[in-house]
Amino acid sequence: MVNKEEGRGTRTLFEQYFGLAEQFVSSALIIGPNGQAILTIAGNPQAISYVSNGAAAVALKRGVPIKILALDGVSATRANVQNGTYRLCRPLNFVTALPAQGLAK
């Protein structure tokens, strides 16, 4: 198991969704960013982890040998997240100090 470090949003979502708070095995490898987890998984066919859907999709397009697993038979696609059938997701908020301009808007 490749686990996220404490305090990362992805870990919190994963723990809450599956009811795993404080239940990860102590032998799990602790990593930080999604890219680090993806490269660790790609280098070890016996490893499993959780990362953002977008990061995994980009890695697959670049030819990184990983597999995105379905949840309750639902593929983790952007369309399934948007239509609510893939339920393991969280909202992201964009904030600015001033009214949004340009691309931020």
C-alpha positions in Angstrom: 0.0 0.0 0.0 1.3 3.4 -0.9 -0.4 6.0 1.3 -0.6 9.8 1.3 0.9 11.8 4.1 -1.4 13.0 6.8 -3.2 16.3 6.1 -3.5 15.8 2.3 -7.0 16.3 1.0 -7.0 13.1 -1.1 -6.1 11.0 2.0 -8.9 12.7 4.0 -11.4 12.0 1.3 -10.3 8.4 1.0 -10.4 7.8 4.8 -13.9 9.4 5.1 -15.4 7.6 2.2 -14.2 4.1 3.3 -14.3 4.8 7.0 -10.6 4.1 7.3 -9.4 6.9 9.6 -6.5 5.7 11.7 -6.7 2.3 10.2 -3.9 2.3 7.6 -1.2 -0.3 8.1 2.1 1.0 9.6 4.1 -0.7 6.8 2.5 1.5 4.1 4.9 3.6 2.1 4.1 7.3 2.8 4.3 9.6 -0.2 3.3 13.2 -1.0 2.2 14.4 -4.4 0.1 12.4 -6.9 3.0 12.1 -9.3 5.2 10.4 -6.7 2.4 7.9 -6.0 1.9 7.2 -9.7 5.6 6.5 -10.3 5.8 4.3 -7.3 2.9 2.2 -8.4 4.2 2.1 -12.0 7.4 0.6 -10.7 5.8 -2.0 -8.5 3.1 -4.3 -10.0 2.1 -5.4 -6.5 1.5 -1.8 -5.2 -1.9 0.0 -4.9 -2.6 3.6 -4.0 -5.1 6.4 -4.6 -4.5 9.6 -6.5 -6.6 12.3 -8.2 -8.5 11.1 -11.3 -6.9 13.9 -13.4 -3.4 13.0 -12.5 -4.0 9.3 -13.2 -5.6 10.2 -16.6 -2.6 12.3 -17.6 -0.2 9.6 -16.6 -2.1 7.0 -18.7 -2.0 9.4 -21.7 1.8 9.6 -21.3 2.1 5.8 -21.3 2.7 5.3 -17.6 1.8 1.6 -16.9 -1.0 2.0 -14.3 -4.6 0.9 -14.1 -7.4 3.0 -12.8 -9.8 0.8 -10.8 -13.6 1.1 -10.9 -15.6 1.7 -7.8 -18.8 -0.3 -7.3 -18.5 -1.2 -11.0 -18.3 2.4 -12.1 -15.3 3.6 -14.1 -13.5 6.6 -12.8 -14.0 8.8 -15.8 -14.5 12.6 -15.9 -18.0 12.0 -17.3 -18.9 9.6 -14.4 -17.7 12.1 -11.9 -19.6 14.9 -13.5 -22.9 12.9 -13.7 -22.6 11.7 -10.1 -22.3 7.9 -10.8 -18.7 7.8 -9.7 -19.2 8.9 -6.1 -15.6 9.1 -4.7 -15.0 12.8 -5.4 -14.7 16.1 -3.7 -15.3 19.7 -4.7 -12.4 22.1 -5.3 -12.7 25.8 -4.6 -10.8 28.5 -6.3 -10.2 31.7 -4.3 -8.7 35.0 -5.1 -8.0 38.1 -3.0 -9.6 40.4 -5.5 -12.4 39.8 -8.0 -11.3 37.2 -10.5 -9.8 38.5 -13.8 -8.8 36.8 -17.0 -8.4 33.0 -16.8 -9.2 33.0 -13.1 -12.6 34.4 -14.0 
